[in-house]
Amino acid sequence: MADFAPKLKKVLREAGCYFVRQGKGAHEIWYSPITKRFFVVDSKIRSRHTANAILKQAGLPKQF
């Protein structure tokens, strides 16, 4: 299975989103200046649907 997390984090950084703090377990809290909201990114994302849902929360179009 593929791990979408590294590519997803790169896309988020390029869009201006940034890491805020470590969450519980393997989760990270990120902030999107586009939507002005915080959202959770898991360290291992195995589903493209989950990766696209995170992009949606960040205010970005689907890419996976």
mmJSON file of the N, C-alpha and C atoms, coordinates in Angstrom:
{"data_MODEL":{"atom_site":{
"group_PDB":["ATOM","ATOM","ATOM","ATOM","ATOM","ATOM","ATOM","ATOM","ATOM","ATOM","ATOM","ATOM","ATOM","ATOM","ATOM","ATOM","ATOM","ATOM","ATOM","ATOM","ATOM","ATOM","ATOM","ATOM","ATOM","ATOM","ATOM","ATOM","ATOM","ATOM","ATOM","ATOM","ATOM","ATOM","ATOM","ATOM","ATOM","ATOM","ATOM","ATOM","ATOM","ATOM","ATOM","ATOM","ATOM","ATOM","ATOM","ATOM","ATOM","ATOM","ATOM","ATOM","ATOM","ATOM","ATOM","ATOM","ATOM","ATOM","ATOM","ATOM","ATOM","ATOM","ATOM","ATOM","ATOM","ATOM","ATOM","ATOM","ATOM","ATOM","ATOM","ATOM","ATOM","ATOM","ATOM","ATOM","ATOM","ATOM","ATOM","ATOM","ATOM","ATOM","ATOM","ATOM","ATOM","ATOM","ATOM","ATOM","ATOM","ATOM","ATOM","ATOM","ATOM","ATOM","ATOM","ATOM","ATOM","ATOM","ATOM","ATOM","ATOM","ATOM","ATOM","ATOM","ATOM","ATOM","ATOM","ATOM","ATOM","ATOM","ATOM","ATOM","ATOM","ATOM","ATOM","ATOM","ATOM","ATOM","ATOM","ATOM","ATOM","ATOM","ATOM","ATOM","ATOM","ATOM","ATOM","ATOM","ATOM","ATOM","ATOM","ATOM","ATOM","ATOM","ATOM","ATOM","ATOM","ATOM","ATOM","ATOM","ATOM","ATOM","ATOM","ATOM","ATOM","ATOM","ATOM","ATOM","ATOM","ATOM","ATOM","ATOM","ATOM","ATOM","ATOM","ATOM","ATOM","ATOM","ATOM","ATOM","ATOM","ATOM","ATOM","ATOM","ATOM","ATOM","ATOM","ATOM","ATOM","ATOM","ATOM","ATOM","ATOM","ATOM","ATOM","ATOM","ATOM","ATOM","ATOM","ATOM","ATOM","ATOM","ATOM","ATOM","ATOM","ATOM","ATOM","ATOM","ATOM","ATOM","ATOM","ATOM"],
"id":[1,2,3,4,5,6,7,8,9,10,11,12,13,14,15,16,17,18,19,20,21,22,23,24,25,26,27,28,29,30,31,32,33,34,35,36,37,38,39,40,41,42,43,44,45,46,47,48,49,50,51,52,53,54,55,56,57,58,59,60,61,62,63,64,65,66,67,68,69,70,71,72,73,74,75,76,77,78,79,80,81,82,83,84,85,86,87,88,89,90,91,92,93,94,95,96,97,98,99,100,101,102,103,104,105,106,107,108,109,110,111,112,113,114,115,116,117,118,119,120,121,122,123,124,125,126,127,128,129,130,131,132,133,134,135,136,137,138,139,140,141,142,143,144,145,146,147,148,149,150,151,152,153,154,155,156,157,158,159,160,161,162,163,164,165,166,167,168,169,170,171,172,173,174,175,176,177,178,179,180,181,182,183,184,185,186,187,188,189,190,191,192],
"type_symbol":["N","C","C","N","C","C","N","C","C","N","C","C","N","C","C","N","C","C","N","C","C","N","C","C","N","C","C","N","C","C","N","C","C","N","C","C","N","C","C","N","C","C","N","C","C","N","C","C","N","C","C","N","C","C","N","C","C","N","C","C","N","C","C","N","C","C","N","C","C","N","C","C","N","C","C","N","C","C","N","C","C","N","C","C","N","C","C","N","C","C","N","C","C","N","C","C","N","C","C","N","C","C","N","C","C","N","C","C","N","C","C","N","C","C","N","C","C","N","C","C","N","C","C","N","C","C","N","C","C","N","C","C","N","C","C","N","C","C","N","C","C","N","C","C","N","C","C","N","C","C","N","C","C","N","C","C","N","C","C","N","C","C","N","C","C","N","C","C","N","C","C","N","C","C","N","C","C","N","C","C","N","C","C","N","C","C","N","C","C","N","C","C"],
"label_atom_id":["N","CA","C","N","CA","C","N","CA","C","N","CA","C","N","CA","C","N","CA","C","N","CA","C","N","CA","C","N","CA","C","N","CA","C","N","CA","C","N","CA","C","N","CA","C","N","CA","C","N","CA","C","N","CA","C","N","CA","C","N","CA","C","N","CA","C","N","CA","C","N","CA","C","N","CA","C","N","CA","C","N","CA","C","N","CA","C","N","CA","C","N","CA","C","N","CA","C","N","CA","C","N","CA","C","N","CA","C","N","CA","C","N","CA","C","N","CA","C","N","CA","C","N","CA","C","N","CA","C","N","CA","C","N","CA","C","N","CA","C","N","CA","C","N","CA","C","N","CA","C","N","CA","C","N","CA","C","N","CA","C","N","CA","C","N","CA","C","N","CA","C","N","CA","C","N","CA","C","N","CA","C","N","CA","C","N","CA","C","N","CA","C","N","CA","C","N","CA","C","N","CA","C","N","CA","C","N","CA","C","N","CA","C","N","CA","C","N","CA","C","N","CA","C"],
"label_alt_id":[null,null,null,null,null,null,null,null,null,null,null,null,null,null,null,null,null,null,null,null,null,null,null,null,null,null,null,null,null,null,null,null,null,null,null,null,null,null,null,null,null,null,null,null,null,null,null,null,null,null,null,null,null,null,null,null,null,null,null,null,null,null,null,null,null,null,null,null,null,null,null,null,null,null,null,null,null,null,null,null,null,null,null,null,null,null,null,null,null,null,null,null,null,null,null,null,null,null,null,null,null,null,null,null,null,null,null,null,null,null,null,null,null,null,null,null,null,null,null,null,null,null,null,null,null,null,null,null,null,null,null,null,null,null,null,null,null,null,null,null,null,null,null,null,null,null,null,null,null,null,null,null,null,null,null,null,null,null,null,null,null,null,null,null,null,null,null,null,null,null,null,null,null,null,null,null,null,null,null,null,null,null,null,null,null,null,null,null,null,null,null,null],
"label_comp_id":["MET","MET","MET","ALA","ALA","ALA","ASP","ASP","ASP","PHE","PHE","PHE","ALA","ALA","ALA","PRO","PRO","PRO","LYS","LYS","LYS","LEU","LEU","LEU","LYS","LYS","LYS","LYS","LYS","LYS","VAL","VAL","VAL","LEU","LEU","LEU","ARG","ARG","ARG","GLU","GLU","GLU","ALA","ALA","ALA","GLY","GLY","GLY","CYS","CYS","CYS","TYR","TYR","TYR","PHE","PHE","PHE","VAL","VAL","VAL","ARG","ARG","ARG","GLN","GLN","GLN","GLY","GLY","GLY","LYS","LYS","LYS","GLY","GLY","GLY","ALA","ALA","ALA","HIS","HIS","HIS","GLU","GLU","GLU","ILE","ILE","ILE","TRP","TRP","TRP","TYR","TYR","TYR","SER","SER","SER","PRO","PRO","PRO","ILE","ILE","ILE","THR","THR","THR","LYS","LYS","LYS","ARG","ARG","ARG","PHE","PHE","PHE","PHE","PHE","PHE","VAL","VAL","VAL","VAL","VAL","VAL","ASP","ASP","ASP","SER","SER","SER","LYS","LYS","LYS","ILE","ILE","ILE","ARG","ARG","ARG","SER","SER","SER","ARG","ARG","ARG","HIS","HIS","HIS","THR","THR","THR","ALA","ALA","ALA","ASN","ASN","ASN","ALA","ALA","ALA","ILE","ILE","ILE","LEU","LEU","LEU","LYS","LYS","LYS","GLN","GLN","GLN","ALA","ALA","ALA","GLY","GLY","GLY","LEU","LEU","LEU","PRO","PRO","PRO","LYS","LYS","LYS","GLN","GLN","GLN","PHE","PHE","PHE"],
"label_asym_id":["A","A","A","A","A","A","A","A","A","A","A","A","A","A","A","A","A","A","A","A","A","A","A","A","A","A","A","A","A","A","A","A","A","A","A","A","A","A","A","A","A","A","A","A","A","A","A","A","A","A","A","A","A","A","A","A","A","A","A","A","A","A","A","A","A","A","A","A","A","A","A","A","A","A","A","A","A","A","A","A","A","A","A","A","A","A","A","A","A","A","A","A","A","A","A","A","A","A","A","A","A","A","A","A","A","A","A","A","A","A","A","A","A","A","A","A","A","A","A","A","A","A","A","A","A","A","A","A","A","A","A","A","A","A","A","A","A","A","A","A","A","A","A","A","A","A","A","A","A","A","A","A","A","A","A","A","A","A","A","A","A","A","A","A","A","A","A","A","A","A","A","A","A","A","A","A","A","A","A","A","A","A","A","A","A","A","A","A","A","A","A","A"],
"label_entity_id":["1","1","1","1","1","1","1","1","1","1","1","1","1","1","1","1","1","1","1","1","1","1","1","1","1","1","1","1","1","1","1","1","1","1","1","1","1","1","1","1","1","1","1","1","1","1","1","1","1","1","1","1","1","1","1","1","1","1","1","1","1","1","1","1","1","1","1","1","1","1","1","1","1","1","1","1","1","1","1","1","1","1","1","1","1","1","1","1","1","1","1","1","1","1","1","1","1","1","1","1","1","1","1","1","1","1","1","1","1","1","1","1","1","1","1","1","1","1","1","1","1","1","1","1","1","1","1","1","1","1","1","1","1","1","1","1","1","1","1","1","1","1","1","1","1","1","1","1","1","1","1","1","1","1","1","1","1","1","1","1","1","1","1","1","1","1","1","1","1","1","1","1","1","1","1","1","1","1","1","1","1","1","1","1","1","1","1","1","1","1","1","1"],
"label_seq_id":[1,1,1,2,2,2,3,3,3,4,4,4,5,5,5,6,6,6,7,7,7,8,8,8,9,9,9,10,10,10,11,11,11,12,12,12,13,13,13,14,14,14,15,15,15,16,16,16,17,17,17,18,18,18,19,19,19,20,20,20,21,21,21,22,22,22,23,23,23,24,24,24,25,25,25,26,26,26,27,27,27,28,28,28,29,29,29,30,30,30,31,31,31,32,32,32,33,33,33,34,34,34,35,35,35,36,36,36,37,37,37,38,38,38,39,39,39,40,40,40,41,41,41,42,42,42,43,43,43,44,44,44,45,45,45,46,46,46,47,47,47,48,48,48,49,49,49,50,50,50,51,51,51,52,52,52,53,53,53,54,54,54,55,55,55,56,56,56,57,57,57,58,58,58,59,59,59,60,60,60,61,61,61,62,62,62,63,63,63,64,64,64],
"pdbx_PDB_ins_code":[null,null,null,null,null,null,null,null,null,null,null,null,null,null,null,null,null,null,null,null,null,null,null,null,null,null,null,null,null,null,null,null,null,null,null,null,null,null,null,null,null,null,null,null,null,null,null,null,null,null,null,null,null,null,null,null,null,null,null,null,null,null,null,null,null,null,null,null,null,null,null,null,null,null,null,null,null,null,null,null,null,null,null,null,null,null,null,null,null,null,null,null,null,null,null,null,null,null,null,null,null,null,null,null,null,null,null,null,null,null,null,null,null,null,null,null,null,null,null,null,null,null,null,null,null,null,null,null,null,null,null,null,null,null,null,null,null,null,null,null,null,null,null,null,null,null,null,null,null,null,null,null,null,null,null,null,null,null,null,null,null,null,null,null,null,null,null,null,null,null,null,null,null,null,null,null,null,null,null,null,null,null,null,null,null,null,null,null,null,null,null,null],
"Cartn_x":[0.828,0.0,0.872,0.38,1.109,0.883,1.865,1.731,1.667,0.513,0.292,0.795,1.174,1.53,2.684,3.818,4.917,4.528,3.861,3.457,2.39,1.467,0.42,1.021,1.968,2.602,3.356,3.977,4.676,3.677,2.544,1.508,0.98,0.766,0.267,1.257,2.545,3.573,3.653,3.574,3.633,2.443,1.317,0.108,0.104,1.128,1.218,0.738,0.275,-0.142,1.104,0.966,2.132,1.779,2.797,2.698,2.634,1.679,1.52,2.098,1.63,2.091,1.775,2.374,2.099,0.785,-0.056,-1.315,-1.148,-2.262,-2.2,-1.725,-0.878,-0.389,0.413,0.014,0.75,0.105,-0.666,-1.354,-0.635,-0.738,-0.153,-1.266,-1.15,-2.102,-1.46,-2.16,-1.702,-2.675,-2.219,-3.062,-3.076,-4.264,-4.402,-4.743,-3.888,-4.21,-5.333,-5.615,-6.682,-8.05,-8.255,-9.537,-9.496,-8.295,-8.086,-8.586,-8.289,-8.71,-7.562,-7.675,-6.738,-7.32,-6.444,-6.885,-5.829,-6.244,-5.383,-4.817,-3.523,-2.864,-2.221,-2.555,-1.986,-0.606,0.272,1.626,1.652,0.655,0.553,-0.839,-0.905,-2.189,-2.161,-2.953,-2.93,-4.056,-5.009,-6.144,-6.099,-6.305,-6.331,-7.543,-8.608,-9.813,-9.522,-8.76,-8.374,-7.475,-6.531,-5.635,-6.423,-7.389,-8.21,-9.104,-9.578,-10.401,-9.581,-8.327,-7.45,-7.207,-6.996,-6.826,-8.077,-9.242,-10.499,-10.595,-10.192,-10.196,-9.24,-8.162,-7.173,-7.578,-8.676,-9.144,-8.472,-7.948,-7.234,-8.017,-7.81,-8.515,-7.933,-8.723,-8.269,-7.053,-6.105,-4.92,-4.562,-5.221,-4.866,-5.98],
"Cartn_y":[-1.193,0.0,1.256,2.257,3.52,4.354,5.184,6.127,7.524,8.163,9.465,10.631,10.388,11.461,12.35,11.815,12.703,13.636,13.094,13.917,14.931,14.507,15.404,16.569,16.288,17.348,18.33,17.825,18.698,19.634,19.094,19.903,20.962,20.575,21.517,22.654,22.32,23.355,24.322,23.783,24.622,25.579,25.199,26.036,27.042,26.983,27.94,27.412,26.182,25.573,25.222,25.171,24.865,24.035,23.292,22.449,23.339,23.056,23.841,23.101,21.855,21.079,19.605,18.786,17.362,17.121,16.263,15.911,14.608,13.943,12.659,11.559,10.705,9.581,10.026,9.541,9.832,10.962,11.807,12.893,14.225,15.064,16.403,17.418,18.576,19.653,20.662,20.964,21.91,23.074,24.193,25.368,25.764,26.124,26.579,28.063,28.898,30.319,30.568,29.577,29.702,29.664,28.66,28.52,29.12,29.491,30.017,29.03,27.749,26.701,25.733,25.042,23.983,22.662,21.718,20.398,19.364,18.111,17.014,16.265,15.955,15.136,13.952,12.745,11.533,11.3,10.631,10.393,9.311,8.436,7.402,7.489,7.886,7.981,6.967,5.939,4.857,4.954,5.847,5.974,7.305,7.269,8.514,9.348,8.69,9.4,10.244,9.696,10.439,11.615,11.383,12.454,13.587,13.244,14.265,14.989,14.3,14.933,15.963,15.659,16.601,17.826,17.602,18.733,19.614,18.996,19.745,20.612,20.055,20.808,22.001,21.846,22.913,23.928,23.652,24.57,24.38,23.183,22.883,21.867,21.841,20.857,19.456,18.459,17.07,16.874,16.068,15.789,14.315,13.489,12.064,11.194],
"Cartn_z":[0.0,0.0,0.0,-0.643,-0.728,0.532,0.828,1.935,1.318,1.426,0.81,1.67,2.916,3.846,3.366,2.909,2.501,1.352,0.34,-0.805,-0.383,0.468,0.957,1.732,2.609,3.401,2.503,1.441,0.494,-0.198,-0.628,-1.282,-0.313,0.935,1.934,2.165,2.306,2.521,1.341,0.121,-1.073,-1.149,-0.544,-0.553,0.599,1.461,2.557,3.893,3.929,5.194,5.995,7.305,8.121,9.354,9.81,10.999,12.232,13.13,14.35,15.545,15.746,16.896,16.687,17.53,17.528,18.253,17.711,18.353,19.109,19.374,20.081,19.147,19.642,18.861,17.657,16.482,15.257,14.455,15.113,14.427,14.609,13.593,13.635,13.401,14.04,13.847,12.889,11.809,10.802,10.722,10.134,9.958,8.487,7.985,6.608,6.584,5.981,5.851,4.837,4.006,3.005,3.689,4.545,5.242,6.64,7.097,8.459,9.525,9.292,10.215,10.475,11.606,11.952,11.46,11.112,10.685,11.061,11.091,11.54,10.341,10.411,9.398,10.11,9.68,10.259,9.646,10.371,9.86,8.782,8.767,7.731,7.125,5.868,5.17,4.041,4.158,3.179,2.152,2.365,1.468,0.735,-0.57,-1.335,-0.962,-0.516,-0.086,1.16,2.071,3.278,2.903,1.994,1.557,0.905,0.063,-0.589,0.409,1.431,2.467,3.246,3.498,4.196,3.318,2.02,1.099,1.091,1.147,1.173,2.435,3.573,4.818,4.748,3.981,3.834,2.758,2.044,1.012,-0.326,-0.563,-1.805,-2.635,-3.959,-4.806,-4.643,-5.023,-4.972,-5.878,-5.413,-6.223,-6.26,-5.465,-5.395,-5.94],
"occupancy":[1.0,1.0,1.0,1.0,1.0,1.0,1.0,1.0,1.0,1.0,1.0,1.0,1.0,1.0,1.0,1.0,1.0,1.0,1.0,1.0,1.0,1.0,1.0,1.0,1.0,1.0,1.0,1.0,1.0,1.0,1.0,1.0,1.0,1.0,1.0,1.0,1.0,1.0,1.0,1.0,1.0,1.0,1.0,1.0,1.0,1.0,1.0,1.0,1.0,1.0,1.0,1.0,1.0,1.0,1.0,1.0,1.0,1.0,1.0,1.0,1.0,1.0,1.0,1.0,1.0,1.0,1.0,1.0,1.0,1.0,1.0,1.0,1.0,1.0,1.0,1.0,1.0,1.0,1.0,1.0,1.0,1.0,1.0,1.0,1.0,1.0,1.0,1.0,1.0,1.0,1.0,1.0,1.0,1.0,1.0,1.0,1.0,1.0,1.0,1.0,1.0,1.0,1.0,1.0,1.0,1.0,1.0,1.0,1.0,1.0,1.0,1.0,1.0,1.0,1.0,1.0,1.0,1.0,1.0,1.0,1.0,1.0,1.0,1.0,1.0,1.0,1.0,1.0,1.0,1.0,1.0,1.0,1.0,1.0,1.0,1.0,1.0,1.0,1.0,1.0,1.0,1.0,1.0,1.0,1.0,1.0,1.0,1.0,1.0,1.0,1.0,1.0,1.0,1.0,1.0,1.0,1.0,1.0,1.0,1.0,1.0,1.0,1.0,1.0,1.0,1.0,1.0,1.0,1.0,1.0,1.0,1.0,1.0,1.0,1.0,1.0,1.0,1.0,1.0,1.0,1.0,1.0,1.0,1.0,1.0,1.0,1.0,1.0,1.0,1.0,1.0,1.0],
"B_iso_or_equiv":[0.0,0.0,0.0,0.0,0.0,0.0,0.0,0.0,0.0,0.0,0.0,0.0,0.0,0.0,0.0,0.0,0.0,0.0,0.0,0.0,0.0,0.0,0.0,0.0,0.0,0.0,0.0,0.0,0.0,0.0,0.0,0.0,0.0,0.0,0.0,0.0,0.0,0.0,0.0,0.0,0.0,0.0,0.0,0.0,0.0,0.0,0.0,0.0,0.0,0.0,0.0,0.0,0.0,0.0,0.0,0.0,0.0,0.0,0.0,0.0,0.0,0.0,0.0,0.0,0.0,0.0,0.0,0.0,0.0,0.0,0.0,0.0,0.0,0.0,0.0,0.0,0.0,0.0,0.0,0.0,0.0,0.0,0.0,0.0,0.0,0.0,0.0,0.0,0.0,0.0,0.0,0.0,0.0,0.0,0.0,0.0,0.0,0.0,0.0,0.0,0.0,0.0,0.0,0.0,0.0,0.0,0.0,0.0,0.0,0.0,0.0,0.0,0.0,0.0,0.0,0.0,0.0,0.0,0.0,0.0,0.0,0.0,0.0,0.0,0.0,0.0,0.0,0.0,0.0,0.0,0.0,0.0,0.0,0.0,0.0,0.0,0.0,0.0,0.0,0.0,0.0,0.0,0.0,0.0,0.0,0.0,0.0,0.0,0.0,0.0,0.0,0.0,0.0,0.0,0.0,0.0,0.0,0.0,0.0,0.0,0.0,0.0,0.0,0.0,0.0,0.0,0.0,0.0,0.0,0.0,0.0,0.0,0.0,0.0,0.0,0.0,0.0,0.0,0.0,0.0,0.0,0.0,0.0,0.0,0.0,0.0,0.0,0.0,0.0,0.0,0.0,0.0],
"pdbx_formal_charge":[null,null,null,null,null,null,null,null,null,null,null,null,null,null,null,null,null,null,null,null,null,null,null,null,null,null,null,null,null,null,null,null,null,null,null,null,null,null,null,null,null,null,null,null,null,null,null,null,null,null,null,null,null,null,null,null,null,null,null,null,null,null,null,null,null,null,null,null,null,null,null,null,null,null,null,null,null,null,null,null,null,null,null,null,null,null,null,null,null,null,null,null,null,null,null,null,null,null,null,null,null,null,null,null,null,null,null,null,null,null,null,null,null,null,null,null,null,null,null,null,null,null,null,null,null,null,null,null,null,null,null,null,null,null,null,null,null,null,null,null,null,null,null,null,null,null,null,null,null,null,null,null,null,null,null,null,null,null,null,null,null,null,null,null,null,null,null,null,null,null,null,null,null,null,null,null,null,null,null,null,null,null,null,null,null,null,null,null,null,null,null,null],
"auth_seq_id":[1,1,1,2,2,2,3,3,3,4,4,4,5,5,5,6,6,6,7,7,7,8,8,8,9,9,9,10,10,10,11,11,11,12,12,12,13,13,13,14,14,14,15,15,15,16,16,16,17,17,17,18,18,18,19,19,19,20,20,20,21,21,21,22,22,22,23,23,23,24,24,24,25,25,25,26,26,26,27,27,27,28,28,28,29,29,29,30,30,30,31,31,31,32,32,32,33,33,33,34,34,34,35,35,35,36,36,36,37,37,37,38,38,38,39,39,39,40,40,40,41,41,41,42,42,42,43,43,43,44,44,44,45,45,45,46,46,46,47,47,47,48,48,48,49,49,49,50,50,50,51,51,51,52,52,52,53,53,53,54,54,54,55,55,55,56,56,56,57,57,57,58,58,58,59,59,59,60,60,60,61,61,61,62,62,62,63,63,63,64,64,64],
"auth_comp_id":["MET","MET","MET","ALA","ALA","ALA","ASP","ASP","ASP","PHE","PHE","PHE","ALA","ALA","ALA","PRO","PRO","PRO","LYS","LYS","LYS","LEU","LEU","LEU","LYS","LYS","LYS","LYS","LYS","LYS","VAL","VAL","VAL","LEU","LEU","LEU","ARG","ARG","ARG","GLU","GLU","GLU","ALA","ALA","ALA","GLY","GLY","GLY","CYS","CYS","CYS","TYR","TYR","TYR","PHE","PHE","PHE","VAL","VAL","VAL","ARG","ARG","ARG","GLN","GLN","GLN","GLY","GLY","GLY","LYS","LYS","LYS","GLY","GLY","GLY","ALA","ALA","ALA","HIS","HIS","HIS","GLU","GLU","GLU","ILE","ILE","ILE","TRP","TRP","TRP","TYR","TYR","TYR","SER","SER","SER","PRO","PRO","PRO","ILE","ILE","ILE","THR","THR","THR","LYS","LYS","LYS","ARG","ARG","ARG","PHE","PHE","PHE","PHE","PHE","PHE","VAL","VAL","VAL","VAL","VAL","VAL","ASP","ASP","ASP","SER","SER","SER","LYS","LYS","LYS","ILE","ILE","ILE","ARG","ARG","ARG","SER","SER","SER","ARG","ARG","ARG","HIS","HIS","HIS","THR","THR","THR","ALA","ALA","ALA","ASN","ASN","ASN","ALA","ALA","ALA","ILE","ILE","ILE","LEU","LEU","LEU","LYS","LYS","LYS","GLN","GLN","GLN","ALA","ALA","ALA","GLY","GLY","GLY","LEU","LEU","LEU","PRO","PRO","PRO","LYS","LYS","LYS","GLN","GLN","GLN","PHE","PHE","PHE"],
"auth_asym_id":["A","A","A","A","A","A","A","A","A","A","A","A","A","A","A","A","A","A","A","A","A","A","A","A","A","A","A","A","A","A","A","A","A","A","A","A","A","A","A","A","A","A","A","A","A","A","A","A","A","A","A","A","A","A","A","A","A","A","A","A","A","A","A","A","A","A","A","A","A","A","A","A","A","A","A","A","A","A","A","A","A","A","A","A","A","A","A","A","A","A","A","A","A","A","A","A","A","A","A","A","A","A","A","A","A","A","A","A","A","A","A","A","A","A","A","A","A","A","A","A","A","A","A","A","A","A","A","A","A","A","A","A","A","A","A","A","A","A","A","A","A","A","A","A","A","A","A","A","A","A","A","A","A","A","A","A","A","A","A","A","A","A","A","A","A","A","A","A","A","A","A","A","A","A","A","A","A","A","A","A","A","A","A","A","A","A","A","A","A","A","A","A"],
"auth_atom_id":["N","CA","C","N","CA","C","N","CA","C","N","CA","C","N","CA","C","N","CA","C","N","CA","C","N","CA","C","N","CA","C","N","CA","C","N","CA","C","N","CA","C","N","CA","C","N","CA","C","N","CA","C","N","CA","C","N","CA","C","N","CA","C","N","CA","C","N","CA","C","N","CA","C","N","CA","C","N","CA","C","N","CA","C","N","CA","C","N","CA","C","N","CA","C","N","CA","C","N","CA","C","N","CA","C","N","CA","C","N","CA","C","N","CA","C","N","CA","C","N","CA","C","N","CA","C","N","CA","C","N","CA","C","N","CA","C","N","CA","C","N","CA","C","N","CA","C","N","CA","C","N","CA","C","N","CA","C","N","CA","C","N","CA","C","N","CA","C","N","CA","C","N","CA","C","N","CA","C","N","CA","C","N","CA","C","N","CA","C","N","CA","C","N","CA","C","N","CA","C","N","CA","C","N","CA","C","N","CA","C","N","CA","C","N","CA","C","N","CA","C","N","CA","C"],
"pdbx_PDB_model_num":[1,1,1,1,1,1,1,1,1,1,1,1,1,1,1,1,1,1,1,1,1,1,1,1,1,1,1,1,1,1,1,1,1,1,1,1,1,1,1,1,1,1,1,1,1,1,1,1,1,1,1,1,1,1,1,1,1,1,1,1,1,1,1,1,1,1,1,1,1,1,1,1,1,1,1,1,1,1,1,1,1,1,1,1,1,1,1,1,1,1,1,1,1,1,1,1,1,1,1,1,1,1,1,1,1,1,1,1,1,1,1,1,1,1,1,1,1,1,1,1,1,1,1,1,1,1,1,1,1,1,1,1,1,1,1,1,1,1,1,1,1,1,1,1,1,1,1,1,1,1,1,1,1,1,1,1,1,1,1,1,1,1,1,1,1,1,1,1,1,1,1,1,1,1,1,1,1,1,1,1,1,1,1,1,1,1,1,1,1,1,1,1]
}}}
